[in-house]
C-alpha cells in the first residue's frame, strides 16, 4: 500500500458534515501503513506522514482533527511536533505513541497538552477507543459551540428580555408580551409553577415606558393573611400590635413603576376587595387609616391556579378576575418547548460552572438526550436545580448521565402510597393527604399546595390546630 496521500490544495476546507481527519505520524513505515488501514476502515480521512516536518506541512495545508504521532522520531520529536501543531491549530488534539522505555517522556507530552498517550505494541481496540474518545469530545465541543451561537442569537433578538429560547411556543408568548409592554393594561401571567412568570414580569417592565421606575414584587402566597394587607397597602402607626410607626406598602414603593403580584389567586377575600378598588380608581388606604392615597403603578399578576375555576368555586372575585385578565398570557411548560432544553441546559451549565469555579466543557450526548426526554414537571425551575446539582457533583469536566438525578436516568425511586379504611371521613382523608404531602415537601406549604392543586390558604385552613 502506498503511503502517499493525495494532498489537498493549500486553501481547501472540508465541506459541512465532512468526515473527521486524522494525521498519523510515524517513521516506522510498516506501523504507519497498519494505522492507515485501521482508520480508513473506521471511515476517517487519513493523512500519513513519516516525520514531524512533513506532518506540519500537511497541517498547514488541510484542516486536521486529530494528530496521532510517535514520540521518538529523527529530526523532530513527538513533543516538539505537539508544540508546533498546537501553535498552528490550537483546537487540534494530539495523541502520542510511545514504547515502554519512554513513558516518562509521554507523560511530559500530556503536561504539554497532549490528549493522551498509548504504549507500543498496542492492540487495535485500544487505539480505536482512544480515537473514539477524542472524536466524541470534539463533537461535544462543536455541539456546545453551536448551542452558544444559538443562545447568542436568541439573546441578540431579545437583548432586554433575559429570556432564553427559540421555540415557537415561547416566541408566541414573547410577541404578546412585547405588544402589551408599552401599554398601561394589566397583564395576567398564567401557567404551571416554574415556567418563569416572574422573569416575564421583569421583561414586560423592562420593555415598558415605566422601565426607569421601580419593579416591586410580592408573593401573595408566601405571606400570612394577617400581614398581606399591610404589606400591600401599608399601615398607620398603632394600626396593630407592633406598628410603632407609619409604614408604606408595596403599592407606594411601586409608584410610577410596576407591581408584580405573584400567586395572586392566594389573596384573601377582604384583600381582593381593596385590590379591586386600586385597579378601578388608583386609590387605597393604609391599614388603620382613613385618608385615601393615590398611586400610579402598572399591575402584572401571576398565578398557577385556574382563576376561572376559582371564580366558579366562589374563592376569587369575578369582577377582580376581569380587571386582572385584560392581557392574559399563558406561559408554555418546558415539555412544550423541548427544543429549548439544550439551550437552557448549556446556559445554566455555564452560569453554575462560573459560580462554583469549575471548568466545564459541556454535556454528553446521552445526558442531553435524557434531559430532552424528561417531562420536567417542575419546568425551568427544576432544570435550573438539576444543572446546579450536576455541576456541583460532576466528577469530570463533562456532565454525563451519572451526574443526573435517578428520575432522569430510568432508575425511578420507589413509589409510596396511602391507604384508608372504608368509612374514613373525607375530612380526615384530606388532612392525612395534606400531612403526607407536607412531609414529602419538607414542610413547604406552597409546594405542597402546588402538588395538590389547591390554594396555600386551604392548607392552613385544613390543618391549623390539627396537624401532628
N, C-alpha and C positions, 0 to 999 in steps of 0.2 A: 504493500500500500504506500502510495506517495504521501509524503508529509508536507508537500507544498500545497497550501490552501489558496483559493482564489482571493486575492487581496482586493478589497473594495476601493472605490475612488476615495481620495482623501477627505472630501466633504460629505460622504454618504452617511445618511442616518436611517436607521431602521424604521419602517412604517409603523403606525399604531398597532399594537397587538402582536408585533413581531416576536418570534421565539427568543428566549434568553441566549446570550452569547457567553461562552467560557473560553478564556485564553489559557492554554496549557503550555507550561514552560518546563522543559527537561532536556538536559544534554544527553541522556540515555535514549537513543532513538527507538530502541525496542520498547521501552516502557512508555515513551511518548505515543507510539503507534497504538499500543494497547489501550491507553487512556482515550485517544481519539475515537476508537471503535466503541468504547463504553458510552461515551457522551453522545455520539451520533445516534446510537440505539435508543437513548433516552429522549431524542428529539431536540437536543441542544445544537446550536450553531457553534462549531468548534474552530478556534484559531490556534494552530500549533506553532511553537517557537522552540528553538534549540538553545537559546541563550538570552540573557537579560536585554541586550541591545536590540535584538530582533523583536523581543516582546514589546519594548517601548515604542518601536516603530509601528507595530500593529495597533497599539493602544492609541497612538496619535491619529491613526487613520480611521478607526472604527470604534463605535460605542461597545463597551465591554461591561458585562455584569459581574463576572467572577474571574479572578486570576488564580489558577492552581499552579504553584511554582515549586520546583525542587529547591531545597535550601542551599546545598553546596554545588555551585556551578563555576566553571572557569570564567574569569573576567568580571563578572558581577554576581554577587551572592543573592539569594532569595530575599534577605533582609534589605539589601540595597535596592533591589527591584521594588520591594514593597514601598520604600520611602519615595522613590521616583514616581511610582504609579499613583500613590495617594496624592502627591503634589499635582499630577496631571488631572486625575479624576477622583476627587475626594469620596464620592459615593461608591466606588468600586470596592468589592470585598475580596480579600486575599486569603487563600488557604495554603499553608506551607506543608510540603512533603519532606520528611527527614528520616535519616537512618537512626537506629537506637543510640549510636555513639554521639549524636549531635542534638539530643533533645534539649539540652540547656540553651543552645542557640535558637531552637524553635520557640522555646518559652520567651526568649528575648524578642522574637518576632511578634508574638502575641502582645507583649508590652508595647511594641511599636505600632500596634493597630491591626495586626492580622486577626481574622475572624477565628481561626482555629489552626491546629496542625495535626497531621496524621503521620504515623511511622511506617516506614518500609520494612519488610514487604507488607502490603495491605491487601485486604480482601475487597472484592468488587462491591459487596453490600456496604462495607464500611465507608468507602468513598462516595457511594451513591447517597447514603444517609447524610453525610456532611454537606454535600452539594444541595440536597433537597432542603436542608435547614436554612442554608444561605438564601435559596430562592424563595422560600416561604417568608423569611424575614424581609426580603426586598419587596415581595408582593404586598406584605403588610404595610411597609413604609409608603409604598405607592398608593395604596388604598387610603391611608391616613392623609397623605398629601392631597389626594383628590377630595376627601371629605372636608379638609380645611379650606380648600378652594371654594367648595360649595358653601361652606359656612361663611366665608368672607363675602361671597356673592349675596347670600341671604341677608347678612348684616348690612351690606352696602345698599341693598334695596330699601331697608328699613333702619337707617342709621340711628333713629331716635327711639325706636320701639324696644330694643333689647330682647326681642322675641326671636328664638331660633327655630327655623323650619321653613320648608318649601312645599309641604303637602297641599293639595287643592283645598282640603277641608279647612286648613289653617289660613290659607290665603283668602278664602271667602270671608271668614270672620274678621280678619285683619282689615279687609277692604271696608266692611261695615263700620268697624271701629274708626278707621281713618276718616270716613264720611261724617260720622257722628261727632268726632272730637271737636271741631271748631264751633259747634252749636252750643246752646245752653241747655239742651234737653237732658233729662235724667236718663241714665243708662243702667239697665239691669243685666248683670252678667250671670248666666246660669251654666250649670254643668256639674259634673262629678267632682268630688273632692280631689285636689291635687292637679287640676288641669291648668292652673296658672291664672286664676281670676285676679289676684292682686297685681300680678305682672301686667295684665291687660289694663287694669285700672291706672297703673302708673303710666302705661303707654298712652292711654287716652288723655291723661293730664298733660303729658309732655307734648302731645300733638295739638293741644287746645290753645286758645288765646289766653288761658289762665296759667300757662306754664311757668311764668315768673312768680306766681303766687304759691302759697303753701299746699302741700299734699298731706292730708291728715287721715290716718287710717284708724279704725276702731273695729275690733272683733266683737260683735254683739253677742256671740255665743260663749265667749270666754269670760264675760263679766257677769257676776251675780245680779239678779233682778234688783236687789237692794241698792246697787250703786250705778247701774247703767244709765238711769235718768240724769243723775248728777254728772256723770262722765260726759254725756252728750250735751246737756244744756247748761251745766254749771250749777252752782249753789250759793245762796246768800249765807252770810255769817249767821250761825245759830240755827240753820235750817234743820240740822240733825246733830246727834252726838258726834263730836269731833270736828264739826265745821267751825273752826275758830276764826276763819277769815273768809271773805268772799272769794269764790273760786270760779274761774272761767271754764267753760266746757269745750268739747271738741269743735262744736259749730263756730264758736268765737275764734278759735285758733285757725279754722279753715276759711276765714273771711277773705274774699277775693281769690280764693283758690278752689281746691277740690276736696270734698269729704268722701272718703271711701267707707261704706258701711258693709263690712264683711259679715256673712251669716245673718243677714237682715231678717230672715224668717224666724229667728230665735227671739225677736223683741217681744216683750210682754205687751198685752193689750193696751194698758194705760200709756206706755211709751209710744206705741203705734199712733195713738191719738195726737200726741204732741208733735211727732214727726210729720204727720199729715198736715198739721197747721203750718209748719215751716215750709213745706213744699207748696202749699196753697198761697201763703201770704208773705213768706220770708220773715215771719215774726215768731218769737218764742219768749218764754220766761224762765229765769233760773228757778231751781227748786227752792221753795220758801220765799220767792219774790213775787211782786205784783206788777213790776214795771215791764212793759213789752220792749223787747230788744229786736233790732233788725239785723239780718245777716245776708250777705251776698256770697253764696258759695254754690258750686255745682255738685250735685249728688251722683255718685256712682255706687250702686248697691250690688251685692253678690249673694248668691245662695246656691247650695247644692240640694235644697229641698224643692219639691214641686209646689210652688206657691199657689197655683190654681187649685190644686188639691187641698192645700191648707185653707184656702178661702172657702171651699165647699164644706170642709170639716169645721168651719167656724173658728179656726185658730189664727186667721190672718184677715185683716180688714180688706174688704173688696175695694173700697174707694182708695185706700193706700196702695193696693196692688196695681191699680190702673195708673196712679200717679208715678209709681216707680217704673212701670213697664212701658215707658214711652219708646225707648230704643232697647229692644231685647236682643241680646247676643248670647247664643248657646255655644260654649267652647267645646270642641271635639275631644273625646277621650283619646288617650295615647294610642289605643288599639285601632282607632280610626285613622291614624296618620302614621302608620308603621314605617313609611319611607323616611320619616324624620328621625327615627330612633338612632341610626348610625351617626347622624349629625349631632344630635343631643348627647349621645354617649361620648363621642370624641370631645365635645365642648366641655362636658363635666370632667372627663379624664384629665384634660389639660389644666382645668381650674384646680382640681384637688391635688394633682401632681405638684403644681407650683405651691399651693398652700402647705403641703406636707414636705416639701423639699425632696421629692422623689423623682428621679429621671425616668419617665415612662415613654415607651416608644409607640404604644398603641394597643389594640385589642385583636386577639387572634380571630381567625375566620370562624372557628366553631363557637367561640364565646359570643361573637357578634350575631351568629345565627340564632343562638339561644336567646339573646336579648330581643331580637326581632320577633321570634316566635312566641315569646311570653305574653300573656294577655294584659299585664300591667293594671291590676285592679286599683292600685294606688296612683296610677297615672304618672305625670312627670315628677311629682314629689317622690314617688317610690324609686324612679330611675335615678334621681339625684342621690338618694340614700344608698342605692345599690352601687353606684360608681364610687362614692366616697369610701364605702366598705371595701370595694375591690382594690382601690388604690392603696389603702392603708394596709391590707392584708396580703397584697401581691408579693410573691417571693422573687419574682424577676421583673424585667422591665416591660413585659407584655402581659396584659390581662388575659388569662386563659379560663377555660371552663371551670377549673377547680377553684378559681377565685370568686365565682358567683355563688349566691345562696342556693341551697339544695332545691328550693322550689323551682328554680330555673334550669336545673341540670337533670331533672327527671327523678330525683330521689325525694319524693314527697314525704313530709313528716306525717306521723300517724294522726288520723282524724279522731277528735274526741266528740262525744255527744251527750245529750241529756235524756233521761227517761222519767216519765211521770206515771203515777198510778191513775187508773181510771177514776174519775170523780174529783181529781185535784182542781180546786177553784182556779179560774182563769187569772185572777189577781195574783195568786201565789205562783202560777206558771210564769207570768210576766216578770215578777220580781226575781225569780230564780234565773231566768234567761238574762235579765239585765245584770245580775250579780256575776254570772259566769262570763259574760261579755266584758265586764269591767276587769275581772281577773285577767282575761286574755289581753286587754289593752293596758295592763299595769295601773288601773285606776283612772285612765284618761277618759273622762265622761264625754268629751267632744268626739273622740274617735269611736267610742262605743255607740254613741248616737248615730254617727255616720254609718257604721256597720249595720245597725238595726233599722235604719231608715226612719228615725224619729227625731223630734226636736230635743236638744240638750235639756231644756227645762222639763221635758217629760220624764227624763231620768231622775232629776231632782225630786219631782213630784211623786214618782213611784216608790223611791227608796228612802227619801228623807225620814229619818226616825225609825226605819225598818231594816236598814242594811246591817249586815253582820259586823 
